[in-house]
Amino acid sequence: MNDAIAEQFVRARLDATALPDFPGSIPATLNSAYAYQDRAIALWPDFVAGWKVGRIGAPWLERLGEDRLVGPIFRRGIRLAPPEQMVEFSVFEGGFAAVEAEFVFRLGADAPSDKVQWTPEEASRIATALHIGIETAGSPLASINDLGSAVVVSDFGNNAGLLLGPAIPEWRTRPFETLRTETFIEGKSVGRGGAMSLPGGPFAALAFALSRCARRGLPMKSGYVVSTGATTGVHDIRIGQESRVVFEGCGELLCRAIPAQKSPAAQKGARS
C-alpha cells in the first residue's frame, strides 16, 4: 500500500496533474505517514538537499503526539531569489499552493549518524548561515491541509520548493526578536510575524528537524538547508498571482505563481 500511494503522489507531481482524493487509506500515525514519504523520496528523480519544518496544531497535535513535521526539499527545488527580483514558481493547477515567509538555516557540518536527539543549543552549533526565504508549499491534492497533518507528511510535507534569499549578515549576534516579516499577495498584506512566531524560535525548529530525520535513519549532511517554518502563516496563492515578502532590515523577496508543466523526468522514472 505504501508503494501504491507514494507512486500516485509522485506520478501526479511529475505529470503536473491534480489528485481528486487521497489515493488510499489515510495514515493513522506519523510513523505510517513517514513510511509513505520515505517511499516517495526513493521514487523521486532527484536528491534531497534539505528539509522543511511545518507546524502540527490542534486537533492533529493531540492525535499524532508531535507539534511539528518535516518534508524533503529536493536539489532542483531550490531556487536562488535575489532581493527585489521577481522569481516564478510552479503550482499544480487544481491542487494546493501557498507561500510561506521563512528563515532558512544552512548546515556547516554533517550531523553525527548516531545522534538522534538534539537540543536547540546543539542545533545552533551545526548551523553555518541563516537566510531569508519563501517556502513554496504545494501538492497535487487540493484538500491536503483539510485532511490533516498525517496527509501533509505523506506528500513531501506539502513542499514544492524553496526560494532561497540572501544570508543575513551577523545573524548570530542579532536577536531573533528583531527578525520581523510581512507577507503580501497582490499588494495586500495577508500576515505579519517574525522569527519568534515559531515556538521556541528557529533553533527549536532546527533541533526538531535534526532529531526527526535522525530517528528515520536520515541524518543531515553539510550544505543542507532547513526551512524552519511559516512566520506569518500559510497563504494560499493562485496561478498568476504575485507575492512580496518583507524581511525587515534584511530585504524583500518577490515571486509569481505559474502553472506547473510535466517534468521531463516523468518519461525517465529514475534519478538524475
C-alpha positions, -999 to +999 in steps of 0.1 A: +000+000+000+029+024+008+042+019-028+008+025-044+001+057-025+036+071-030+036+062-067+004+081-073+016+112-055+049+111-073+033+105-107+008+133-102+037+157-093+058+147-123+028+149-146+017+182-131-018+168-126-042+172-097-054+143-074-091+144-066-088+125-034-061+110-011-050+079-031-056+052-005-061+049+032-052+080+052-024+071+077-034+070+113+000+077+127+030+098+119+052+067+115+028+054+088+028+088+071+066+090+071+067+055+056+047+069+027+071+098+025+102+076+026+089+055-003+080+087-023+116+101-017+130+068-031+109+072-062+116+109-068+141+116-096+162+140-076+183+141-044+173+155-010+192+188-004+174+199+028+142+197+048+112+219+056+097+221+090+059+226+095+036+230+124+011+205+137-017+222+155-050+212+171-067+188+167-040+168+150-014+175+177-035+156+203-040+127+178-005+124+165+016+134+195+041+158+178+039+195+173+060+197+141+066+177+109+093+176+082+093+172+045+121+169+019+134+198-002+150+185-034+181+198-051+162+211-082+135+226-060+159+252-045+159+284-065+180+315-057+159+345-051+178+378-054+162+406-034+135+426-052+137+404-084+106+386-095+110+348-094+084+325-109+075+292-092+053+264-104+020+254-089-003+224-096-035+236-114-064+222-094-041+213-065-029+233-034-004+262-035+008+287-008+037+309+001+053+310+035+078+335+048+106+315+064+141+317+079+164+291+065+195+276+080+224+262+061+243+234+078+281+236+080+288+200+090+274+165+088+252+155+117+266+125+135+247+094+123+243+081+158+229+113+174+190+111+174+182+138+199+191+174+195+187+205+218+183+240+203+218+249+216+233+218+199+215+226+167+228+262+168+264+249+166+258+229+134+243+259+115+267+280+095+243+306+079+208+319+082+190+330+051+157+347+043+134+326+021+100+316+009+087+280+010+065+274-020+042+249-004+023+228-029+006+195-036-015+179-064-041+173-036-062+204-031-076+192+002-042+182+017-044+206+047-080+198+054-073+161+056-047+167+084-011+166+092-005+129+085-016+135+049+007+165+048+036+143+058+027+117+032+031+141+003+066+155+009+053+176+038+033+197+013+065+211-001+070+221-037+102+241-035+122+268-017+131+303-029+164+309-011+172+346-004+205+360+008+222+352+041+216+375+070+248+393+080+260+388+116+229+367+123+244+351+154+246+384+172+212+397+160+183+389+184+157+367+167+131+391+181+143+417+156+137+394+126+102+405+116+083+396+085+052+406+065+037+388+035+017+405+007-003+388-021-014+410-049-003+440-029-025+432+001-009+424+035-021+389+045+001+382+075+027+396+099+051+378+122+088+371+127+113+345+137+099+342+172+065+334+158+079+299+157+076+281+191+110+282+207+124+302+178+143+289+147+168+268+167+140+248+182+127+241+147+162+231+135+166+208+166+133+191+158+143+185+122+177+171+131+161+147+156+132+136+134+154+129+104+180+111+125+153+088+140+143+079+105+179+069+096+183+101+075+210+122+093+215+156+077+246+165+057+268+195+054+253+220+030+217+210+036+192+238+040+165+237+067+135+259+063+122+265+098+085+272+095+060+298+084+064+331+103+033+349+090+011+320+082+003+297+053-011+319+025-029+304-004-019+317-038-034+311-073-018+309-107-010+344-120-008+360-085+022+377-072+036+378-036+060+401-019+076+391+014+093+418+035+121+407+059+126+438+080+162+450+077+171+420+055+154+425+022+123+418+002+116+387-020+092+387-049+075+357-066+048+349-091+028+316-094+028+300-128+013+267-140+034+236-134+045+217-165+050+180-170+085+171-158+110+156-183+118+131-155+082+117-159+095+099-190+126+086-173+113+073-140+148+075-125+171+098-105+194+121-124 
